[in-house]
């Protein structure tokens, strides 16, 4: 699998990794998480509502998120199309931000006062679309418990949801709820798209930063290509001798020796069986003297296909 037809997913993966690494290098991760008390309620740091979606607080969460985005986001973007998927991403982040803020207000007395940094809500919103749209590839049964290939993705997602309880469980639920709202007709945000100027700006300036998303092309040839090929212009493509760039003298005799050996193995030297004329050494020597620029293998092949020696001289000369 590759990022072909999925530039937005590749951009999300690159952006999440880059911001997480920069946040760790400059030691600013303590500004990235969302906490109701005291950051929002007392210090009025409302910029945390959007900023906490930009980077993960540790490398383990980042690794799990990258694996999930690659395994889930690529399929959803190909189903939606890049423009719709980008619009879905923006709408999910905005809706999840509102729902997370309401969750902190309603449940901070129950211990949910902080939400770890990272686009976990967006990831679970994409995961809900994947659950609804992508069918399982295969099913299996272990100790009587039925499952499918999707079970492995759900196990990874559970690690992200249960990693920092109770705060990490809140964006997981919010993300699933966001995905459900997007799929339903409750708010009717499914038909919303980004404006054409934003799409043109992203295509011109942001898409080159993502790089190529084209899948590697593999050759369909079953046999390797011949490095060097020598063909006769008079006989067409029938006489082709493949060599490994020997010297001029070796090239003339090597092909003839190999051809005679193959003819002996296949029985082509039997004139009565195959109807192929076997030239004599005198004929080969005479034609080599008459046409010094021609290779010996080409002369032998032409003599084998001519009925008489004079017929070959006539055709070759005129």
C-alpha positions as CSV (number, residue, x, y, z in Angstrom):
1,X,0.0,0.0,0.0
2,X,1.2,3.5,-0.7
3,X,0.0,7.1,-0.4
4,X,-1.3,7.2,-3.9
5,X,-4.5,9.4,-4.1
6,X,-4.0,10.2,-0.3
7,X,-2.0,13.4,0.0
8,X,-4.0,14.7,2.9
9,X,-3.3,11.6,5.0
10,X,0.4,11.9,4.2
11,X,0.3,15.6,5.2
12,X,-1.4,14.7,8.5
13,X,1.2,12.1,9.3
14,X,4.1,14.4,8.4
15,X,2.6,17.3,10.3
16,X,1.9,15.3,13.5
17,X,5.4,13.9,13.5
18,X,7.0,17.2,12.8
19,X,5.1,19.2,15.5
20,X,5.6,16.4,18.0
21,X,9.4,16.3,17.4
22,X,9.7,20.1,17.5
23,X,7.7,20.3,20.7
24,X,10.0,17.8,22.3
25,X,13.2,19.5,21.1
26,X,12.2,23.0,22.3
27,X,10.5,21.5,25.5
28,X,7.1,23.2,25.0
29,X,4.9,20.2,25.4
30,X,3.5,21.5,28.6
31,X,1.8,24.2,26.5
32,X,0.0,21.6,24.3
33,X,-2.4,19.7,26.5
34,X,-5.9,20.9,27.3
35,X,-6.7,21.5,31.0
36,X,-9.8,23.2,32.2
37,X,-8.6,24.3,35.7
38,X,-6.6,26.5,35.8
39,X,-5.5,27.0,32.2
40,X,-8.9,27.7,30.6
41,X,-11.2,28.7,33.5
42,X,-8.7,30.9,35.4
43,X,-6.0,31.9,33.0
44,X,-8.3,32.1,30.0
45,X,-5.9,30.2,27.7
46,X,-8.5,29.5,25.1
47,X,-5.8,28.9,22.4
48,X,-5.2,25.5,24.0
49,X,-8.6,24.4,22.6
50,X,-7.1,24.2,19.1
51,X,-3.4,23.9,19.8
52,X,-3.7,20.6,21.7
53,X,-4.7,18.9,18.4
54,X,-1.3,19.7,16.8
55,X,1.2,17.4,18.5
56,X,1.4,14.3,20.7
57,X,2.9,14.4,24.2
58,X,5.1,11.2,23.8
59,X,6.6,9.0,21.1
60,X,4.5,6.0,21.9
61,X,1.2,7.8,21.2
62,X,2.8,9.3,18.0
63,X,3.8,5.8,16.8
64,X,0.4,4.3,17.3
65,X,-1.3,7.3,15.6
66,X,1.0,7.1,12.6
67,X,0.3,3.4,12.2
68,X,-3.5,4.0,12.5
69,X,-3.4,6.9,10.0
70,X,-1.5,4.9,7.5
71,X,-3.8,1.9,7.8
72,X,-7.1,3.7,8.1
73,X,-6.7,7.2,6.7
74,X,-5.5,6.2,3.3
75,X,-8.6,4.0,2.7
76,X,-11.0,6.7,3.8
77,X,-9.4,9.4,1.7
78,X,-9.5,7.2,-1.3
79,X,-13.2,6.6,-0.6
80,X,-14.0,10.3,0.0
81,X,-11.6,12.0,-2.4
82,X,-8.9,14.4,-1.2
83,X,-11.2,17.5,-1.2
84,X,-14.0,15.9,0.8
85,X,-11.5,14.2,3.2
86,X,-9.8,17.6,3.9
87,X,-13.2,19.1,4.5
88,X,-14.1,16.2,6.8
89,X,-10.9,16.7,8.7
90,X,-11.5,20.4,9.3
91,X,-15.1,19.8,10.3
92,X,-14.2,17.0,12.6
93,X,-11.5,19.1,14.4
94,X,-13.9,22.0,15.0
95,X,-16.8,19.8,16.1
96,X,-14.5,17.7,18.4
97,X,-13.1,20.9,19.9
98,X,-16.5,22.0,21.0
99,X,-17.4,18.6,22.3
100,X,-14.2,18.2,24.3
101,X,-14.7,21.6,25.9
102,X,-18.3,20.6,26.9
103,X,-16.9,17.3,28.2
104,X,-14.4,19.1,30.5
105,X,-17.1,21.4,31.8
106,X,-19.6,18.6,32.5
107,X,-17.3,16.0,33.9
108,X,-14.4,17.9,35.5
109,X,-15.8,17.1,38.9
110,X,-15.6,13.4,38.0
111,X,-11.9,13.5,37.4
112,X,-11.8,14.5,33.7
113,X,-10.0,17.8,34.0
114,X,-7.3,17.3,31.4
115,X,-7.1,16.0,27.8
116,X,-3.7,14.8,26.5
117,X,-2.3,16.6,23.5
118,X,-2.6,15.1,20.0
119,X,-5.3,14.8,17.3
120,X,-6.8,11.7,19.0
121,X,-10.4,12.9,18.4
122,X,-9.7,13.3,14.7
123,X,-8.1,9.9,14.5
124,X,-11.1,8.2,16.1
125,X,-13.5,10.1,13.9
126,X,-11.6,8.7,10.9
127,X,-11.7,5.3,12.6
128,X,-15.5,5.5,12.8
129,X,-15.7,6.1,9.0
130,X,-13.4,3.2,8.4
131,X,-15.6,1.0,10.6
132,X,-18.7,2.0,8.6
133,X,-17.3,2.0,5.1
134,X,-14.5,-0.6,4.8
135,X,-15.5,-4.3,5.0
136,X,-13.2,-6.8,6.6
137,X,-10.8,-8.7,4.3
138,X,-11.0,-12.0,6.2
139,X,-12.4,-13.6,9.3
140,X,-10.8,-15.9,11.8
141,X,-11.6,-17.7,15.1
142,X,-9.3,-18.1,18.1
143,X,-10.5,-20.2,21.1
144,X,-14.1,-19.9,19.8
145,X,-13.9,-16.1,19.5
146,X,-14.7,-14.8,16.1
147,X,-12.7,-11.9,14.7
148,X,-11.5,-10.2,11.5
149,X,-8.5,-8.3,10.2
150,X,-10.0,-5.2,11.7
151,X,-9.5,-6.5,15.2
152,X,-5.8,-5.6,15.1
153,X,-6.6,-2.0,14.2
154,X,-9.1,-1.8,17.1
155,X,-6.5,-3.2,19.5
156,X,-4.1,-0.4,18.5
157,X,-6.8,2.2,18.9
158,X,-7.6,0.9,22.4
159,X,-4.0,1.4,23.4
160,X,-4.4,5.1,22.4
161,X,-7.7,5.4,24.2
162,X,-6.6,3.7,27.5
163,X,-3.0,5.1,27.6
164,X,-3.7,8.1,29.9
165,X,-6.9,7.4,31.8
166,X,-9.3,9.1,32.3
167,X,-8.2,12.0,30.1
168,X,-7.3,9.8,27.1
169,X,-10.7,8.1,27.1
170,X,-12.5,11.4,26.6
171,X,-11.1,12.3,23.1
172,X,-11.7,8.7,22.0
173,X,-15.4,8.9,22.8
174,X,-15.6,12.4,21.4
175,X,-14.0,11.3,18.2
176,X,-16.4,8.4,17.7
177,X,-19.3,10.7,18.4
178,X,-18.0,13.3,15.9
179,X,-17.7,10.6,13.3
180,X,-21.3,9.5,14.0
181,X,-22.6,13.0,13.7
182,X,-20.8,13.5,10.4
183,X,-22.3,10.3,9.0
184,X,-25.8,11.2,10.2
185,X,-28.1,14.0,9.2
186,X,-28.2,15.6,12.6
187,X,-26.1,18.7,11.7
188,X,-25.9,18.2,7.9
189,X,-22.2,18.9,7.6
190,X,-21.5,16.1,5.2
191,X,-22.1,18.3,2.2
192,X,-19.8,21.1,3.4
193,X,-16.6,21.7,1.4
194,X,-13.6,23.9,1.7
195,X,-13.7,27.0,-0.4
196,X,-12.0,27.0,-3.8
197,X,-9.4,29.6,-2.9
198,X,-8.2,27.4,0.0
199,X,-8.1,24.4,-2.2
200,X,-6.0,26.3,-4.8
201,X,-3.7,27.6,-2.2
202,X,-3.2,24.1,-0.7
203,X,-2.6,22.6,-4.2
204,X,-0.1,25.3,-5.1
205,X,1.9,25.7,-1.9
206,X,1.2,22.8,0.5
207,X,1.0,19.9,-1.9
208,X,4.6,20.3,-3.1
209,X,5.7,20.1,0.6
210,X,4.1,16.7,1.0
211,X,6.0,15.3,-1.9
212,X,5.2,12.6,-4.4
213,X,2.4,10.1,-3.5
214,X,2.8,8.0,-6.6
215,X,3.2,4.3,-5.9
216,X,6.4,2.5,-7.1
217,X,5.9,0.9,-10.5
218,X,7.1,-2.7,-10.8
219,X,8.0,-4.3,-14.0
220,X,5.8,-7.1,-15.3
221,X,8.5,-8.8,-17.3
222,X,9.1,-12.4,-16.3
223,X,12.6,-12.5,-17.8
224,X,15.4,-10.0,-17.4
225,X,16.3,-7.8,-20.3
226,X,19.3,-8.6,-22.4
227,X,22.1,-6.1,-21.9
228,X,23.5,-6.2,-25.4
229,X,21.8,-7.3,-28.6
230,X,23.2,-7.5,-32.1
231,X,20.9,-7.9,-35.1
232,X,21.3,-8.3,-38.8
233,X,19.8,-5.5,-40.9
234,X,19.4,-7.8,-43.9
235,X,17.8,-10.8,-42.2
236,X,15.4,-8.7,-40.0
237,X,15.1,-9.7,-36.3
238,X,15.7,-13.4,-36.8
239,X,19.5,-13.3,-36.1
240,X,20.0,-11.9,-32.5
241,X,23.2,-12.7,-30.7
242,X,23.3,-11.7,-27.0
243,X,26.9,-11.2,-25.7
244,X,28.6,-9.7,-22.7
245,X,30.6,-7.1,-24.7
246,X,33.5,-9.3,-25.8
247,X,36.2,-8.2,-28.2
248,X,35.5,-8.0,-32.0
249,X,37.2,-11.4,-32.8
250,X,35.6,-13.2,-29.9
251,X,32.1,-11.9,-30.8
252,X,32.3,-13.4,-34.3
253,X,33.3,-16.9,-33.2
254,X,31.5,-17.1,-29.9
255,X,28.0,-16.8,-31.4
256,X,28.8,-19.3,-34.1
257,X,30.2,-21.9,-31.6
258,X,27.2,-21.4,-29.3
259,X,24.8,-21.7,-32.2
260,X,26.4,-24.9,-33.5
261,X,26.3,-26.4,-29.9
262,X,22.6,-25.5,-29.6
263,X,21.9,-26.9,-33.1
264,X,23.6,-30.2,-32.1
265,X,21.4,-30.5,-29.0
266,X,18.2,-29.7,-30.8
267,X,19.0,-31.7,-33.9
268,X,18.9,-28.8,-36.2
269,X,22.0,-30.0,-38.0
270,X,20.0,-32.8,-39.5
271,X,19.2,-31.5,-42.9
272,X,16.8,-34.2,-43.8
273,X,14.7,-33.7,-40.6
274,X,14.4,-29.9,-40.5
275,X,15.2,-28.9,-44.1
276,X,17.9,-26.5,-42.9
277,X,20.9,-26.3,-45.2
278,X,24.3,-26.9,-43.5
279,X,26.9,-24.6,-45.1
280,X,30.5,-25.9,-45.6
281,X,33.6,-24.3,-44.3
282,X,34.7,-23.3,-47.8
283,X,31.4,-21.4,-48.4
284,X,31.8,-19.6,-45.1
285,X,35.4,-18.7,-45.8
286,X,34.6,-17.5,-49.3
287,X,31.7,-15.3,-48.2
288,X,33.8,-13.9,-45.3
289,X,36.4,-12.9,-47.8
290,X,33.8,-11.3,-50.1
291,X,32.0,-9.5,-47.3
292,X,34.6,-8.7,-44.6
293,X,32.3,-6.3,-42.7
294,X,29.7,-9.0,-42.0
295,X,29.8,-11.1,-38.9
296,X,30.5,-14.8,-39.2
297,X,27.3,-15.7,-37.3
298,X,25.2,-13.6,-39.8
299,X,26.8,-15.3,-42.8
300,X,26.2,-18.8,-41.3
301,X,22.6,-18.0,-40.6
302,X,22.0,-16.7,-44.1
303,X,23.6,-19.7,-45.7
304,X,21.4,-22.0,-43.6
305,X,18.3,-20.3,-44.9
306,X,19.3,-20.1,-48.6
307,X,18.7,-23.0,-50.9
308,X,21.9,-22.6,-52.9
309,X,25.1,-20.8,-52.4
310,X,24.7,-18.8,-55.6
311,X,21.2,-17.7,-54.5
312,X,22.6,-16.2,-51.3
313,X,25.4,-14.4,-53.2
314,X,22.8,-12.9,-55.5
315,X,20.5,-11.7,-52.7
316,X,23.3,-10.4,-50.6
317,X,24.9,-8.5,-53.4
318,X,21.8,-7.0,-55.0
